[in-house]
Amino acid sequence: MADFDAVAEAWAAWDAASPPAVAETERAVSLAQQFARTIAVQKGEGVDATALWDWLALRWDAWRTYDATHAADAALRAPAARGMQALLGVARNSAAQTAHTDAVLLHWDAVGDVLAYCLLFENMTDPALLPAVRTLAQLVANAATCDSALQHTIWRLHVLGEPATPSPDAVQRLLASSDTQTVLASAVFVLNCIDTSYEEEMIGPMCTPPEKASFARNVVQTPEGVRLIETLLGVYDAALLTDESTEAVDELLQVTVAIVQRLFKCGLFGELLNRLAPTDTDEPRVSAAQITLLRVLATYLDERLARLQNTHRPSGKVRMLSSVMQKSQRFTQSTEPLPALFCSLASYAVRTMKQHVDGGSVDDFRGLVRAHMALLAVLSCLHRIGLCAQEDVAHHETSGDTEFLARMRAPACGIAEACVDLLHESNRFFPAQNPFQPRYTDVADDVHAPCRYPAADERTAHDGNAGMPPRACASPPPTPPLPEGHVPSSTAQVHPVTDSRPALYRLKCSVLQLLGTLAFEPSGAPHLADVSALQDRVRERGGLLDTLNMTQLDEHNPYIREYAIFTLRYLLAGNAASKAQVAELRPISPQREAPTGTTGTVAMQ
């Protein structure tokens, strides 16, 4: 294994040699890489850390001067960049050793100078320097893992941006890198810092001045911290959309979920969600960062639900009341904005859909599409919290989840009413499209867009100025034969959509899932008053009919019939008035014309 003296001698020989000095370069780089491994294996023992970092600071300073001087000569810069990466690798492994923390802290100004140089735009996008920048990010993450004083120093200088710092936004710039490994290392730095203050947050006071706040609260309560999270969420969103499936991408997604999990458990998620809201007043008031944050939370809640379902809970387990109350308080703080956000988005979506259906043409559906994306995200979170609460109810436990479930059922929350309104208007706005129904299309136009079959007068009339009616077909295409033994379903009705309105994929079934979870009660459990009241409110708002109308096959809402049947079962359970209303319903026969404005399969007789 190489030692420090051998590395220093090899670098001196490289300095003395005339370019290109290929042999000297390879030897110096190889010995530095071996020395980095030696430090990791021996945990820094037997190395004079102060002497090592004195030497590294000198080498880095010389490299910055050399690289800037030969900026136009790629042939000279490339070997020097390899050498720089090797030296940063030595520093990275040294920073992870407890015995070296004092030396690292003493020489952090030198690291800051390297950060400032490497994070210049032209250098961050330079392929030759990309490995060096990646190793630099790993150095920062290791330093934050090893020592509390280093954590606070790095956070103060490179996140909060203390005045006169050479690279005040270094961590955010590293997070914005195009290199996944660099982004991953930077995200690990944020996670390590939050983890350090995690226990303090879980037992400490909830109100502390920002300058003395833990890293977790610092992320939420300072503009710099919020920008950091916004950048991280943007990277998370891009990683989900990329075709690249590597270990680094998967780890980046997991680290992001872990960061949000820590903030949620500390009671800070709700405050962060509010701080990410858009500053303008245009509806719907929801930002891309908020939507992504809700998606990350849903992923964490999925994992949490799986743990609850797979964990054996002994009956009669005693928990400290103070611990339960603290957890419940933090849970309430994290979830507090969710119901109001859902109701606000639902109100906007209902108004927009109603305006379009009632004849007030909506030319721009971008706001509705954004509201739809946000609704899916917040519905996913509310539904999963409800499922977690049902797990606690099944074990006769009280938790923040069960309290939140009771809050969602309450009339003051308005969630049940918003769900019914969404079901009703979304079914009017974009009726169910049966996947087995033939599609009539105009070959001369977009073959994927739905169209209507023209009336007789449209097929015969022709206006030279206006042309043929839009989206009209010359003749009805033949209906494909059904498979042997199959007949048309009574729910296979045609509800053509002839304009550019969005299909709002999975919205109806997501609403049904939440409504079913709110109405659900375990078998054998006593009928709760809040569930009975919720059933009554849904019935009085017409929600039973809307739920029955969801039993049609719909290619835009997979498994919607199953969700509708489940929801209907628990909306009727133990409620005589609701059962009586459903008993009065009769199917509309195919030979009879449905009342004007209805799109369902049932009506009051």
C-alpha positions as CSV (number, residue, x, y, z in Angstrom):
1,M,0.0,0.0,0.0
2,A,1.2,3.5,-0.8
3,D,2.0,6.0,1.9
4,F,1.9,9.7,2.1
5,D,5.7,10.2,1.4
6,A,5.5,8.1,-1.7
7,V,2.6,10.1,-3.0
8,A,4.3,13.4,-2.3
9,E,7.5,12.2,-4.1
10,A,5.5,11.1,-7.2
11,W,3.8,14.4,-7.4
12,A,7.1,16.2,-7.1
13,A,8.5,14.1,-10.0
14,W,5.4,15.0,-12.1
15,D,6.1,18.7,-11.4
16,A,9.7,18.4,-12.5
17,A,8.9,16.4,-15.7
18,S,8.3,18.1,-19.0
19,P,4.8,17.7,-20.6
20,P,3.2,15.4,-21.5
21,A,5.0,13.4,-18.8
22,V,2.7,10.4,-19.3
23,A,4.7,8.0,-17.1
24,E,5.0,10.5,-14.2
25,T,1.3,11.3,-14.5
26,E,0.2,7.7,-14.3
27,R,2.4,6.9,-11.4
28,A,1.3,10.0,-9.4
29,V,-2.4,9.3,-10.0
30,S,-2.0,5.5,-9.2
31,L,-0.2,6.1,-5.9
32,A,-2.8,8.7,-4.9
33,Q,-5.6,6.3,-5.6
34,Q,-3.8,3.6,-3.6
35,F,-3.2,6.0,-0.7
36,A,-6.9,6.9,-0.7
37,R,-7.8,3.2,-0.3
38,T,-5.2,2.8,2.5
39,I,-6.8,5.7,4.5
40,A,-10.2,4.0,4.2
41,V,-9.0,0.6,5.2
42,Q,-6.8,1.8,8.1
43,K,-9.4,4.4,9.2
44,G,-6.8,7.1,8.9
45,E,-4.4,5.6,11.5
46,G,-0.7,6.2,11.0
47,V,-1.2,9.3,8.8
48,D,-0.3,12.8,9.9
49,A,-3.7,14.5,9.0
50,T,-2.4,18.0,9.5
51,A,0.6,17.5,7.2
52,L,-1.6,15.7,4.6
53,W,-4.1,18.5,4.5
54,D,-1.4,21.2,4.4
55,W,0.0,19.4,1.3
56,L,-3.4,18.9,-0.3
57,A,-4.2,22.6,0.1
58,L,-1.0,23.5,-1.7
59,R,-1.7,21.0,-4.5
60,W,-5.2,22.3,-5.0
61,D,-4.1,25.9,-5.2
62,A,-1.5,24.9,-7.8
63,W,-4.0,23.0,-9.8
64,R,-6.5,25.9,-10.0
65,T,-3.8,28.2,-11.3
66,Y,-2.6,25.6,-13.8
67,D,-6.2,24.8,-15.0
68,A,-7.1,28.5,-15.4
69,T,-3.8,29.2,-17.3
70,H,-4.3,26.4,-19.8
71,A,-8.1,26.7,-20.1
72,A,-7.9,26.6,-23.9
73,D,-5.6,23.5,-24.1
74,A,-7.7,20.4,-23.4
75,A,-4.6,18.1,-23.9
76,L,-2.8,19.7,-20.9
77,R,-5.9,20.1,-18.7
78,A,-7.1,16.5,-19.0
79,P,-4.2,14.8,-17.1
80,A,-4.2,17.6,-14.5
81,A,-8.0,17.0,-14.0
82,R,-7.3,13.3,-13.4
83,G,-4.7,14.1,-10.8
84,M,-7.1,16.5,-9.1
85,Q,-9.8,13.8,-8.9
86,A,-7.2,11.5,-7.3
87,L,-6.2,14.1,-4.7
88,L,-9.9,14.8,-3.9
89,G,-10.4,11.1,-3.5
90,V,-7.7,11.2,-0.8
91,A,-9.4,14.1,0.9
92,R,-12.8,12.4,0.6
93,N,-11.6,9.3,2.4
94,S,-9.7,11.4,5.0
95,A,-12.8,13.4,5.7
96,A,-14.7,10.3,6.7
97,Q,-12.2,9.5,9.5
98,T,-12.9,10.7,13.0
99,A,-9.2,11.1,13.7
100,H,-8.9,13.6,10.8
101,T,-11.8,15.9,11.6
102,D,-9.7,18.6,13.3
103,A,-7.4,18.9,10.2
104,V,-10.4,18.9,7.8
105,L,-12.1,21.7,9.7
106,L,-8.8,23.7,9.9
107,H,-8.4,23.5,6.1
108,W,-12.0,23.9,5.1
109,D,-11.3,27.2,3.5
110,A,-9.1,25.4,0.9
111,V,-12.0,23.1,0.2
112,G,-14.3,26.2,-0.2
113,D,-11.9,27.7,-2.8
114,V,-11.9,24.4,-4.8
115,L,-15.7,24.4,-4.6
116,A,-15.9,28.0,-5.9
117,Y,-13.7,27.1,-8.8
118,C,-15.2,23.8,-9.8
119,L,-18.8,25.1,-9.5
120,L,-18.2,27.9,-12.1
121,F,-20.7,27.2,-14.8
122,E,-18.1,26.5,-17.5
123,N,-16.4,24.1,-15.2
124,M,-19.5,22.2,-14.0
125,T,-20.4,21.5,-17.6
126,D,-16.9,20.5,-18.6
127,P,-16.7,16.7,-19.1
128,A,-13.1,16.7,-18.1
129,L,-13.9,18.1,-14.7
130,L,-17.1,16.1,-14.1
131,P,-15.3,13.3,-12.1
132,A,-13.5,15.8,-10.0
133,V,-16.8,17.6,-9.2
134,R,-18.4,14.3,-8.3
135,T,-15.6,13.4,-5.9
136,L,-15.8,16.9,-4.4
137,A,-19.5,16.3,-3.6
138,Q,-18.7,13.0,-2.0
139,L,-16.0,14.8,0.1
140,V,-18.7,17.3,1.3
141,A,-21.1,14.4,2.2
142,N,-18.4,12.5,4.1
143,A,-17.3,15.5,6.1
144,A,-20.9,16.1,7.2
145,T,-21.3,12.5,8.2
146,C,-18.2,12.5,10.4
147,D,-18.4,15.5,12.7
148,S,-21.0,17.9,14.1
149,A,-18.8,20.9,13.9
150,L,-18.0,20.2,10.2
151,Q,-21.7,19.8,9.6
152,H,-22.5,23.2,11.0
153,T,-19.6,24.8,9.2
154,I,-20.6,23.4,5.8
155,W,-24.2,24.3,6.3
156,R,-23.5,27.8,7.4
157,L,-21.0,28.5,4.6
158,H,-22.5,26.5,1.6
159,V,-26.2,26.3,2.3
160,L,-27.1,29.5,4.2
161,G,-24.3,31.4,2.4
162,E,-22.5,33.3,5.1
163,P,-21.2,36.7,3.7
164,A,-17.8,36.6,2.0
165,T,-18.1,32.8,1.5
166,P,-16.4,31.8,-1.9
167,S,-19.2,29.4,-2.8
168,P,-22.3,30.3,-0.8
169,D,-24.7,28.1,-2.8
170,A,-22.4,25.2,-3.3
171,V,-24.8,22.5,-2.1
172,Q,-27.6,23.7,-4.3
173,R,-25.4,23.9,-7.3
174,L,-24.1,20.4,-6.7
175,L,-27.8,19.2,-6.5
176,A,-28.4,20.9,-9.9
177,S,-25.6,18.9,-11.5
178,S,-26.3,16.8,-14.6
179,D,-24.3,13.9,-13.0
180,T,-26.5,11.6,-11.0
181,Q,-23.6,10.5,-8.7
182,T,-22.9,14.2,-7.8
183,V,-26.6,14.8,-7.1
184,L,-26.8,11.7,-5.0
185,A,-23.8,12.7,-2.9
186,S,-25.3,16.1,-2.3
187,A,-28.7,14.6,-1.3
188,V,-26.9,12.3,1.1
189,F,-25.2,15.4,2.7
190,V,-28.7,17.0,3.3
191,L,-30.0,13.7,4.7
192,N,-26.9,13.3,7.0
193,C,-27.5,16.8,8.4
194,I,-31.2,16.2,9.0
195,D,-30.4,12.9,10.6
196,T,-28.1,14.6,13.1
197,S,-30.8,16.8,14.5
198,Y,-33.5,14.1,14.1
199,E,-33.4,13.0,17.8
200,E,-33.3,16.6,19.0
201,E,-36.4,17.4,16.9
202,M,-38.2,14.4,18.2
203,I,-37.8,15.3,21.9
204,G,-37.0,19.0,21.8
205,P,-39.1,22.2,21.8
206,M,-41.0,23.0,18.6
207,C,-40.2,26.7,18.6
208,T,-36.6,27.9,18.2
209,P,-35.1,30.9,16.4
210,P,-34.0,30.1,12.9
211,E,-30.4,30.9,13.5
212,K,-30.3,28.3,16.3
213,A,-32.7,25.9,14.7
214,S,-31.8,22.3,13.9
215,F,-30.9,21.4,10.3
216,A,-34.4,20.0,9.8
217,R,-36.2,23.2,10.7
218,N,-33.5,25.2,8.9
219,V,-34.5,23.5,5.7
220,V,-38.1,24.6,6.2
221,Q,-37.8,28.0,7.8
222,T,-35.1,29.7,5.7
223,P,-35.3,30.8,2.0
224,E,-32.1,29.0,1.3
225,G,-33.3,25.8,2.8
226,V,-36.6,25.9,0.8
227,R,-34.7,26.5,-2.4
228,L,-32.6,23.5,-1.6
229,I,-35.7,21.3,-1.3
230,E,-37.2,22.8,-4.5
231,T,-34.0,21.8,-6.3
232,L,-34.1,18.3,-4.8
233,L,-37.7,17.9,-5.8
234,G,-37.0,19.0,-9.3
235,V,-34.3,16.4,-9.6
236,Y,-36.6,13.7,-8.1
237,D,-39.2,14.5,-10.7
238,A,-36.7,14.3,-13.5
239,A,-35.4,11.0,-12.2
240,L,-38.9,9.5,-12.3
241,L,-39.2,10.5,-15.9
242,T,-35.8,9.3,-17.1
243,D,-35.4,6.1,-19.0
244,E,-32.1,5.6,-17.1
245,S,-32.5,2.8,-14.5
246,T,-29.3,2.7,-12.5
247,E,-28.4,2.0,-8.9
248,A,-27.5,5.7,-8.4
249,V,-31.0,6.8,-9.7
250,D,-32.7,4.3,-7.4
251,E,-30.7,5.5,-4.4
252,L,-31.4,9.1,-5.2
253,L,-35.1,8.4,-5.1
254,Q,-34.8,6.6,-1.8
255,V,-32.7,9.3,-0.2
256,T,-35.3,11.9,-1.3
257,V,-38.1,9.9,0.3
258,A,-36.0,9.5,3.5
259,I,-35.5,13.3,3.7
260,V,-39.3,13.9,3.4
261,Q,-39.9,11.1,5.9
262,R,-37.7,12.8,8.5
263,L,-39.4,16.2,8.0
264,F,-42.8,14.5,8.2
265,K,-42.0,12.8,11.5
266,C,-40.6,16.0,12.9
267,G,-43.9,17.7,12.2
268,L,-42.4,20.0,9.6
269,F,-44.0,18.7,6.4
270,G,-47.1,20.9,6.6
271,E,-45.0,24.0,7.0
272,L,-42.8,23.0,4.1
273,L,-45.8,22.3,1.9
274,N,-47.2,25.8,2.6
275,R,-43.8,27.5,1.9
276,L,-43.6,25.8,-1.5
277,A,-47.0,27.4,-2.5
278,P,-46.9,29.7,-5.6
279,T,-46.6,33.5,-4.9
280,D,-49.2,34.4,-7.6
281,T,-52.9,34.3,-7.1
282,D,-53.9,32.5,-10.3
283,E,-55.9,29.3,-9.7
284,P,-55.3,26.6,-9.0
285,R,-52.8,27.8,-6.3
286,V,-50.5,24.8,-6.4
287,S,-46.9,24.6,-7.6
288,A,-45.0,21.9,-9.3
289,A,-42.8,21.5,-6.2
290,Q,-45.9,21.0,-4.0
291,I,-47.2,18.3,-6.4
292,T,-43.8,16.5,-6.4
293,L,-43.5,16.8,-2.6
294,L,-47.0,15.2,-2.2
295,R,-45.9,12.3,-4.5
296,V,-42.8,11.8,-2.4
297,L,-45.0,11.7,0.7
298,A,-47.3,9.2,-0.9
299,T,-44.3,6.9,-1.5
300,Y,-43.2,7.2,2.1
301,L,-46.8,6.5,3.3
302,D,-46.9,3.4,1.0
303,E,-43.8,2.1,2.8
304,R,-45.2,3.0,6.2
305,L,-48.5,1.2,5.4
306,A,-46.6,-1.9,4.3
307,R,-44.7,-1.9,7.6
308,L,-47.9,-1.6,9.6
309,Q,-49.5,-4.5,7.7
310,N,-46.5,-6.7,8.1
311,T,-45.6,-5.9,11.7
312,H,-46.9,-8.1,14.5
313,R,-48.4,-6.0,17.2
314,P,-48.9,-7.7,20.6
315,S,-52.2,-7.0,22.2
316,G,-52.2,-5.0,25.3
317,K,-48.9,-3.2,24.5
318,V,-48.4,-0.2,26.8
319,R,-47.0,3.0,25.4
320,M,-46.1,6.1,27.3
321,L,-48.8,8.7,27.1
322,S,-46.3,11.6,26.6
323,S,-44.7,9.8,23.6
324,V,-48.1,9.2,22.0
325,M,-49.1,12.8,22.5
326,Q,-45.9,14.2,21.0
327,K,-46.1,11.9,18.0
328,S,-49.8,12.9,17.5
329,Q,-48.9,16.6,17.8
330,R,-46.2,16.3,15.1
331,F,-48.4,14.2,12.9
332,T,-51.1,16.9,13.1
333,Q,-48.6,19.6,12.2
334,S,-47.4,17.7,9.2
335,T,-50.9,16.8,7.9
336,E,-52.7,20.0,8.8
337,P,-52.7,21.6,5.2
338,L,-53.8,18.5,3.3
339,P,-57.6,18.6,3.7
340,A,-57.8,22.4,2.9
341,L,-55.5,21.9,-0.1
342,F,-57.7,19.0,-1.4
343,C,-61.0,21.0,-1.0
344,S,-59.5,24.0,-2.7
345,L,-58.3,22.0,-5.7
346,A,-61.6,20.1,-5.9
347,S,-63.6,23.4,-5.8
348,Y,-61.5,24.8,-8.7
349,A,-61.8,21.6,-10.7
350,V,-65.6,21.3,-10.1
351,R,-66.1,24.9,-11.2
352,T,-64.0,24.5,-14.4
353,M,-65.7,21.3,-15.4
354,K,-69.2,22.6,-14.7
355,Q,-68.5,25.8,-16.7
356,H,-67.5,23.7,-19.7
357,V,-70.3,21.3,-19.5
358,D,-72.9,24.0,-19.0
359,G,-71.9,25.7,-22.2
360,G,-69.4,28.3,-20.9
361,S,-66.6,27.1,-23.2
362,V,-63.2,26.7,-21.5
363,D,-60.5,27.1,-24.1
364,D,-57.5,26.5,-21.9
365,F,-57.5,23.4,-19.8
366,R,-54.0,23.9,-18.5
367,G,-55.2,24.9,-15.0
368,L,-57.5,21.9,-14.8
369,V,-54.7,19.6,-15.9
370,R,-52.5,21.0,-13.1
371,A,-55.3,20.7,-10.6
372,H,-55.9,17.1,-11.8
373,M,-52.2,16.2,-11.1
374,A,-52.3,17.8,-7.7
375,L,-55.6,16.1,-6.8
376,L,-54.2,12.7,-7.7
377,A,-51.2,13.4,-5.4
378,V,-53.1,14.7,-2.4
379,L,-55.8,12.0,-2.8
380,S,-53.1,9.4,-2.7
381,C,-51.8,10.8,0.6
382,L,-55.2,11.1,2.2
383,H,-56.1,7.6,1.1
384,R,-52.9,6.1,2.5
385,I,-53.2,7.9,5.8
386,G,-56.8,6.6,6.0
387,L,-55.5,3.0,5.4
388,C,-52.8,3.4,8.1
389,A,-55.6,4.6,10.5
390,Q,-57.7,1.6,9.7
391,E,-54.7,-0.6,10.7
392,D,-54.6,1.1,14.0
393,V,-58.3,0.8,14.5
394,A,-58.1,-2.9,13.8
395,H,-55.6,-3.2,16.7
396,H,-57.7,-0.9,19.0
397,E,-55.0,1.8,19.0
398,T,-55.3,5.5,18.9
399,S,-52.7,7.5,16.9
400,G,-52.3,10.6,14.8
401,D,-53.7,8.6,11.9
402,T,-56.9,7.7,13.6
403,E,-57.4,11.3,14.8
404,F,-56.8,12.5,11.2
405,L,-59.3,9.9,9.9
406,A,-62.0,11.2,12.3
407,R,-61.1,14.7,11.2
408,M,-61.6,13.8,7.5
409,R,-65.0,12.3,8.3
410,A,-66.2,15.5,10.1
411,P,-68.6,17.9,8.3
412,A,-66.4,20.9,9.0
413,C,-63.6,19.3,6.9
414,G,-65.7,19.1,3.8
415,I,-63.8,16.2,2.2
416,A,-66.8,13.9,1.7
417,E,-68.8,16.7,0.0
418,A,-65.8,17.6,-2.2
419,C,-65.5,13.9,-3.2
420,V,-69.2,13.7,-4.2
421,D,-69.0,16.9,-6.2
422,L,-65.9,15.7,-8.0
423,L,-67.5,12.4,-8.9
424,H,-70.6,14.1,-10.2
425,E,-68.9,16.8,-12.3
426,S,-66.1,14.6,-13.6
427,N,-68.7,12.1,-14.9
428,R,-70.5,14.8,-16.7
429,F,-67.3,16.4,-18.0
430,F,-65.8,13.1,-19.3
431,P,-68.2,10.2,-19.2
432,A,-66.9,6.6,-18.9
433,Q,-65.3,5.4,-22.1
434,N,-65.9,1.6,-22.4
435,P,-62.7,0.0,-23.6
436,F,-64.7,-2.5,-25.7
437,Q,-66.8,0.2,-27.5
438,P,-65.7,0.8,-31.2
439,R,-64.1,4.1,-31.9
440,Y,-65.3,6.1,-35.0
441,T,-62.5,8.2,-36.3
442,D,-61.8,10.3,-39.4
443,V,-58.9,8.8,-41.3
444,A,-58.0,12.2,-42.7
445,D,-57.6,13.6,-39.1
446,D,-56.0,12.5,-35.9
447,V,-56.8,8.8,-35.8
448,H,-56.4,8.7,-32.1
449,A,-58.9,11.4,-31.2
450,P,-62.5,10.4,-30.6
451,C,-65.2,11.7,-33.0
452,R,-68.9,11.5,-33.5
453,Y,-70.8,9.8,-36.3
454,P,-72.5,12.6,-38.3
455,A,-76.2,13.1,-38.5
456,A,-78.1,12.5,-41.8
457,D,-78.3,16.2,-42.7
458,E,-74.6,16.6,-42.1
459,R,-73.8,13.7,-44.5
460,T,-75.8,15.3,-47.3
461,A,-75.3,19.0,-46.8
462,H,-72.1,20.7,-48.0
463,D,-71.1,24.3,-47.6
464,G,-68.4,25.4,-49.9
465,N,-67.1,28.0,-47.4
466,A,-67.3,26.0,-44.2
467,G,-66.5,22.6,-45.6
468,M,-67.7,19.3,-44.1
469,P,-68.7,19.3,-40.5
470,P,-65.7,18.8,-38.2
471,R,-64.8,15.3,-37.2
472,A,-67.5,13.8,-39.3
473,C,-67.0,10.4,-40.9
474,A,-68.2,9.6,-44.4
475,S,-69.9,6.3,-43.3
476,P,-70.1,4.4,-40.1
477,P,-67.4,1.8,-39.9
478,P,-68.5,-1.8,-39.2
479,T,-68.8,-2.8,-35.6
480,P,-66.2,-5.5,-34.9
481,P,-67.7,-8.9,-34.0
482,L,-67.8,-9.8,-30.4
483,P,-65.9,-12.9,-29.2
484,E,-67.8,-16.1,-29.2
485,G,-70.2,-16.3,-26.2
486,H,-70.1,-12.6,-25.5
487,V,-72.9,-10.1,-25.7
488,P,-72.9,-6.3,-25.3
489,S,-72.9,-5.2,-21.6
490,S,-75.7,-3.2,-20.2
491,T,-73.1,-0.7,-19.2
492,A,-71.5,-0.5,-22.6
493,Q,-73.1,2.9,-23.5
494,V,-71.6,5.3,-25.9
495,H,-70.7,8.7,-24.5
496,P,-68.7,10.4,-27.2
497,V,-66.3,13.2,-26.4
498,T,-65.8,15.4,-29.3
499,D,-63.4,18.2,-28.1
500,S,-60.0,18.6,-26.5
501,R,-61.1,18.2,-22.9
502,P,-58.6,16.2,-20.8
503,A,-59.7,12.7,-19.7
504,L,-58.5,13.2,-16.1
505,Y,-57.0,9.8,-15.9
506,R,-57.7,7.9,-12.6
507,L,-59.4,10.8,-10.9
508,K,-62.7,9.1,-10.4
509,C,-61.3,5.8,-9.0
510,S,-58.9,7.8,-6.7
511,V,-61.9,9.7,-5.3
512,L,-63.8,6.5,-4.8
513,Q,-60.9,5.0,-3.0
514,L,-60.8,7.8,-0.5
515,L,-64.6,7.8,-0.1
516,G,-64.6,4.1,0.5
517,T,-61.8,4.4,3.1
518,L,-63.8,7.1,5.0
519,A,-66.9,4.9,5.1
520,F,-65.1,1.7,5.9
521,E,-65.6,0.0,9.3
522,P,-63.9,-3.3,10.3
523,S,-66.2,-6.4,10.4
524,G,-67.9,-6.8,13.8
525,A,-67.0,-3.3,14.9
526,P,-69.8,-1.1,16.3
527,H,-71.3,1.4,13.9
528,L,-69.6,4.7,14.6
529,A,-71.6,7.9,14.8
530,D,-69.2,9.8,12.6
531,V,-69.4,7.1,9.9
532,S,-73.2,7.2,10.0
533,A,-73.2,11.0,9.7
534,L,-70.8,10.7,6.7
535,Q,-73.1,8.2,5.0
536,D,-76.1,10.6,5.5
537,R,-74.2,13.6,4.1
538,V,-73.2,11.6,1.0
539,R,-76.7,10.4,0.4
540,E,-78.2,13.8,0.8
541,R,-75.7,15.2,-1.7
542,G,-76.6,12.6,-4.3
543,G,-73.4,10.6,-3.8
544,L,-75.1,7.2,-3.8
545,L,-76.3,7.7,-7.4
546,D,-72.9,9.1,-8.4
547,T,-71.2,6.0,-6.9
548,L,-73.6,3.7,-8.7
549,N,-72.9,5.5,-12.0
550,M,-69.2,4.6,-11.5
551,T,-69.9,0.9,-12.0
552,Q,-69.4,1.3,-15.8
553,L,-66.2,0.1,-17.4
554,D,-63.9,3.0,-18.1
555,E,-60.6,2.8,-19.9
556,H,-59.4,6.0,-18.1
557,N,-60.2,4.6,-14.7
558,P,-58.9,1.0,-14.3
559,Y,-60.8,-1.2,-11.8
560,I,-63.3,1.6,-11.2
561,R,-66.2,-0.9,-11.0
562,E,-64.5,-2.7,-8.1
563,Y,-63.8,0.5,-6.3
564,A,-67.4,1.7,-6.8
565,I,-68.8,-1.6,-5.4
566,F,-66.5,-1.5,-2.4
567,T,-67.4,2.1,-1.7
568,L,-71.1,1.5,-2.1
569,R,-71.1,-1.4,0.3
570,Y,-69.7,0.7,3.1
571,L,-71.8,3.8,2.3
572,L,-74.9,1.5,2.8
573,A,-73.6,-0.6,5.8
574,G,-75.8,0.0,8.8
575,N,-77.7,2.9,7.2
576,A,-81.4,2.1,6.6
577,A,-82.1,5.4,4.9
578,S,-79.4,4.9,2.3
579,K,-80.5,1.3,1.7
580,A,-84.0,2.5,1.1
581,Q,-82.9,5.1,-1.4
582,V,-80.9,2.5,-3.4
583,A,-83.9,0.1,-3.2
584,E,-86.0,2.7,-5.1
585,L,-83.5,2.8,-8.0
586,R,-84.3,1.0,-11.2
587,P,-82.1,0.5,-14.3
588,I,-82.8,2.5,-17.4
589,S,-83.5,0.0,-20.2
590,P,-81.7,0.5,-23.5
591,Q,-85.0,1.1,-25.3
592,R,-85.9,4.1,-23.0
593,E,-84.3,7.5,-23.3
594,A,-82.4,8.7,-20.3
595,P,-83.4,12.0,-18.7
596,T,-81.6,15.0,-20.3
597,G,-78.2,15.6,-18.8
598,T,-77.8,12.1,-17.2
599,T,-74.9,9.9,-18.2
600,G,-75.4,7.1,-15.7
601,T,-77.0,3.7,-15.9
602,V,-79.6,4.2,-13.1
603,A,-82.2,6.7,-12.3
604,M,-84.9,7.2,-9.7
605,Q,-88.2,5.6,-10.8
